[in-house]
Amino acid sequence: MTTMSTMDSSAPISLALDPTARALEESLFGYALGEERGPALVSCDLERACRLADRVLALREPWCGRFVDYIAYRVTGEARQGQRPPRAQLAVWLTHERLHRLVWELLRTWTGEA
């Protein structure tokens, strides 16, 4: 597996699946993120991904760390072991449209936004 410190931001994103994430993704999308249909990677624009990364990073601890851990785990399949990825890396990961939507939905639910 690739670790965050060695991950190339241009490398394809592989999304690790666990039963809880699979159930959540299937409820949101009708299938899990790792079971891509159609184009292998649909991306959103980087500006939109940066805004979402900023919203995640603006959360108070421990929630910021937990959201970042979740995103990093979904991308790398590994726990980050106390290493927070830079904002730019987080934003690149969040250009994956389905991951972006999942994180946006989780954040929206967590913050109580309509």
C-alpha positions in Angstrom: 0.0 0.0 0.0 1.0 3.6 -0.6 1.5 5.8 2.5 0.5 9.4 2.6 4.1 10.6 2.7 4.9 8.8 -0.5 1.6 9.1 -2.3 1.8 11.0 -5.6 -1.1 13.5 -5.9 -1.5 12.6 -9.5 -1.8 8.8 -8.8 -5.3 7.3 -9.2 -7.3 7.1 -6.0 -8.1 3.7 -4.8 -10.9 3.7 -2.2 -10.6 1.1 0.6 -13.9 -0.4 1.7 -15.0 -1.6 5.1 -18.6 -2.8 5.9 -19.7 0.4 7.6 -18.4 2.6 4.8 -19.9 0.3 2.2 -23.3 0.4 3.8 -23.2 4.3 4.0 -22.0 4.6 0.4 -24.6 2.2 -0.9 -27.4 4.1 0.9 -26.1 7.4 -0.7 -25.2 6.2 -4.1 -26.8 2.8 -4.6 -23.3 1.2 -4.7 -20.0 1.6 -2.9 -17.3 4.0 -4.0 -14.9 1.1 -4.8 -17.4 -0.3 -7.3 -17.2 2.5 -9.9 -19.5 2.4 -12.8 -19.0 4.3 -16.0 -15.7 6.4 -16.1 -13.3 5.1 -13.4 -12.8 8.5 -11.9 -15.2 11.4 -12.2 -13.6 14.5 -10.7 -15.0 17.8 -9.4 -13.1 21.0 -9.8 -10.2 21.7 -7.5 -11.7 25.0 -6.2 -14.8 23.2 -4.9 -12.6 20.5 -3.4 -10.4 23.2 -1.6 -13.6 24.7 -0.1 -14.6 21.4 1.3 -11.1 20.7 2.6 -11.2 24.1 4.3 -14.5 23.3 5.9 -13.2 20.0 7.2 -10.0 21.6 8.5 -12.0 24.3 10.3 -13.7 21.8 12.5 -12.7 21.7 16.2 -10.7 18.8 17.4 -11.2 15.9 17.7 -13.7 16.2 14.8 -11.2 17.7 12.4 -8.8 14.9 12.9 -11.5 12.3 12.7 -12.8 13.6 9.4 -9.2 13.8 8.0 -8.5 10.3 9.3 -11.6 9.0 7.5 -10.7 10.7 4.2 -7.1 9.5 4.4 -8.3 6.0 5.2 -10.8 5.9 2.3 -8.0 6.9 -0.1 -5.0 5.0 1.2 -6.6 2.1 3.0 -4.3 2.7 5.9 -4.6 4.6 9.2 -2.6 7.8 9.1 -0.9 7.2 12.4 -0.9 10.8 13.6 0.3 12.3 10.3 -2.1 14.9 8.9 -1.9 15.3 5.1 -1.3 18.9 3.9 -4.4 20.9 2.8 -3.4 20.6 -0.8 -3.3 16.7 -0.6 -6.6 16.7 1.1 -8.1 18.9 -1.6 -6.6 16.6 -4.4 -8.2 13.6 -2.8 -11.5 15.5 -2.5 -11.6 16.1 -6.3 -12.9 12.5 -6.5 -16.5 13.3 -7.1 -18.0 10.5 -5.1 -15.6 10.9 -2.2 -16.4 14.6 -2.3 -20.1 14.0 -2.1 -19.7 11.4 0.7 -17.6 13.8 2.8 -19.9 16.7 2.0 -22.9 14.6 3.2 -21.2 13.5 6.3 -20.1 17.1 7.1 -23.5 18.4 6.4 -25.1 15.8 8.7 -22.5 16.4 11.4 -23.0 20.2 11.4 -26.8 20.0 11.1 -26.9 22.0 7.9 -29.9 21.6 5.6 
